[in-house]
């Protein structure tokens, strides 16, 4: 759930937010490194981000990474810092962001289903080995299913909240 919240925070909603760049990585001496580990990201105004790299030689690499990240930003580099003016969201861009929110939600649901599958498999192995009785195994599987359903409901609620945030002008 924390991973879902973290991923959804990278989706823009019309206002500048340093978290928008959390998933952007730049080449830093041959290794892909998150921008937030290479620079200070600040918000001088509600429509602008400012990125001040710790190492000025990485300025161009950071700029390229932002362009290629597909966020719809056009960074401007003045030699010391990179400034990104956050454009107001168009209707088409909002639709793209809604699709992105849904995709992030689906990734979270798949992860939850994988955890459920692993839990059910381990219960079946324990039952087969004789560590659990049939009733205990069924109870365990029911409990895992209830937890899975609860977490999927929480994912849906979180994604719906973010979608509402994106569509609000």
N, C-alpha and C positions, 0 to 999 in steps of 0.2 A: 504494500500500500504506500509506503514511503517512496518507493521507486516511481510509482504512478504519479504521486504528487510532484515529485522532482521533475519528471518528464513533462507534465502538463504546465509547470511553471515556465518552461522554455517557450511555450506557445504565446505569441504576442496577443495583446488585447487592446491595442490602440495607444497605450502609454508606454514610455520607456521604462525598462526594467533590466537590471544587469543580468538576471537569470536567463534572459533571451539567448545569451551567448554561451550558456553552460555546456551545450553539446557540440560546440564548434572547437575543432582541434586544428592547430597549425604545426607545420614542420619546424622543429626547433633542434638544430644540430643533429638532424637525421632521425629524430624520434617525434612521433605525433603526440603533441602535448595540448591539453585544454588551455584555451586562451586565458581563463581566469587564474591559471597558475603561472602565466607568463607576464601578466600585466594587471594593473589596477583598473577596474571598470567602475566608472562613476556616472551619475545622472545629474548633469548640470541644470537641465530643465525637463519638463514632462515629455518633451518631444525629441530629446537628444541624449545619446550615450557618448561618453568620452573614454577612450582606452589609452592608458599611459603605460607602455611596455617597460619592464625593468631593464631590458637590454634593447637599446635603440636599434641594433642591427636586425632585430626580429620584426621591425615595423612593417616591412613589405610582406613578409610571410603571414603576419596576422591579417593584413589587409586582404591578401589573396584568399585566405581561409574563410573570411567573412563573405567575400563575393561568391565563392564556390559552395558555401553552405546552403544556398537556396532559400535564404530568409527574406529575400526581397529588399535587402539593404544595399545602399551605395555608400561605402565609407569614403571619407576624404582625409588625406594624410598631409599634415603640414610639416613633417620632418621630426616633430617631437611627440605628437599625440595623433590618434585617429579619432575623428568625430563621425558619428553616424546620426543623421537626421532621420527620425522615425516618421515616415509618411502616414497620413491618415489612412485607415483601412477602406479599401473599395469593397463593393459588394462581392466581386469575384474573389478578392483576396480573403474575405471573411468566409466564403464557401470553402476555399482551400484549407483555411485554418480549422474549420469544422471537421473536414475530412481527416486532417492531421490529428485532431483530438480523438476522433473515433478510432483511428488506427492505434494510437497510444493506448486507448482503453482496451482494444482487442488484444494487444500484446500482453497487457496485464492479465486479462482473462485467460489467455493461453498459459501464462506462467502459473496461474492458480490451478488450472486444470492439470498441468504437469505435476504440481505438488500433490494434488489429490490422487492422481494415478500412482505416484510413488508411495504414498501412504497406504493405499489399498493393496498394492503389491506386497508391501512389507507385512501387512496384516495377514494376507493369504499365505505368505511364506511361514509366518509364525504359526498359523493354524496347521499348515502341512507338517511342520516340524513337531507339532504336538504341544507347543508352548501356550496355545490358546484353544479354548473350546469353540465349538461352532457358534454358540450363542454370543460369546464374547467377541468373536470375529465379526458377526453381523452387527452387534452393537457398535463396535469400532468403526465399521464401514458407514453405518448410519450417521454417527457423530461426524466423521470426516465429510460426508455429503452435506450435512447441515452447515458446517463451517464453510465449505466451499460455496454453497448457495448464499450465505451471509456475506462473504467477501465479494462475490460477483455483484451482489446488490449494492455493496459499498462502492465498487468500481463504477457501476452505472450512475450512481448518485454523484460521485465526484466528477465524472465526465460531463454529466448534464449541467452541473454547476459551472464548469469551465466553458461549456458551449454557450450558456446564457451570458457569461461574462464577455465572450468574444462577440456575440451578436448585439450586445447592448452598445448603442452609439454614445 
